[in-house]
Amino acid sequence: MGSNLVKFLVCKRKYMKLSIIFPGQGSQSVGMLSELAARYKVVAQTFAEAAEQLGYDLWQLVSEGPVERLNDTLYTQPAMLASGVAVWRCWREQGGADPALLAGHSLGEFTALVCAGALSFADALRLTTTRARLMQAAVPAGTGAMAAIIGLSGPQVEQLCAEQAAAEVLEPANFNAPTQTVIAGHVAAVQRGMEAARAAGARRALLLPVSVPSHCSLMREAARQLAGEFAASAWRQPEFPVLHNVDAALHPDTEGLQAALSAQLHRPVRWLEVMRGMVRQGAELLLEFGPGRVLTSLGRQISTGLTLLSVNTPGGLERALEKVSE
């Protein structure tokens, strides 16, 4: 067997152990991707595409703020989408390997589907902007809340929500790690849930700075309307498998992936199951494409057998490329 063929087969084995994940809201910051943009023109080109679709200068907002506007979900969602797509394009431009699996946390699932070729960037920008608007309209300001519960298991938090809901909505929204679960619902119910979590021994029960209670049944009507918006987009079978938030499963048919994408708006993000699914599929190297390192940190809590790298700077991109080619 020739040396080139041996090298090719070794690389293919490594590529099959590569998974790429995309963060959602909460990882944004003013100045994100600035170093990457200074090195790679495709970052500016990606944000220029976004500006043409959105009708405002998204890169200026990302670069200069104000932070209050960037943190407004109407702007955060397209900003995070464009950021993840920009990093993906840098990866591909530099010869980065095909992943075996893709996934995205909450809003990041749209990014994963764009990068998998299931949805165009332009359609995803339109849909994420609509998604943000529907989410804001679904629950009056001051009515809903979310809180992170750290130090209790997912089943403990589920039971706690059932006991403290009373006549209101209180549900697990994100199963992020073995002992990190986010809850969502009506403000008073979330406050009761936090108090009960502390009494049950949670290390922390932290109210999140959000105005919209995502991934709970208060978003059911928003999810229904979003599903109706999908008809205006061209959907394709993904080129790379995508594990979905709602059930940690693959939905290669376009109807199934649309159903999973709309359902995640009013059902919990099962990120712990998504990550465990990647490990079961043989993932060894996991790359987080986008600002921050929230998912990288969660991954370290979920599996000790993974090599995790965040990719949002030239150095991070170079390390990831080197790791794949070792």
PEGIQUI-V610456 format. One line per field, one symbol per residue. ss: DSSP state (H for helix, E for strand, - for the rest). phi: phi as a letter, one per 40 degrees, with the letter a starting at -180 (. if undefined). Layout:
ss->???
phi->???
This chain:
ss->--HHHHHHHHHHHHH--EEEEE-----------HHHHHH-HHHHHHHHHHHHHH---HHHHHHH--HHHH--HHHHHHHHHHHHHHHHHHHHH-------EEEE---HHHHHHHH-----HHHHHHHHHHHHHHHHHH-----EEEEEEE---HHHHHHHHHHH-----EEEEEEEE--EEEEEEEHHHHHHHHHHHHH----EEEE---------HHHHHHHHHHHHHHHH---------EE------E---HHHHHHHHHH-----E-HHHHHHHHHH----EEEEE----HHHHHHHHH----EEEEE--HHHHHHHHHHHH-
phi->.cccccccccccccccbcbbbbcbchccacgcgccccccbccccccccdcccccgacccccccbgcccccccdcbcccccdccccccdcddcccgcccccabaacfdccccdccccgcacccccccccccdcccccccbddgcbabacbbhbcddccdcdcccbcfcbcaacbbccadbbbcbaicdccccccccccccchccabbcccbbbccfbccccccccccdcccccbcbbcccbcbccccafbcbccccccccccccccbbccccdccccccccchcbbbbccicgadccccdcccaccccbbcbabdcccccccccccc
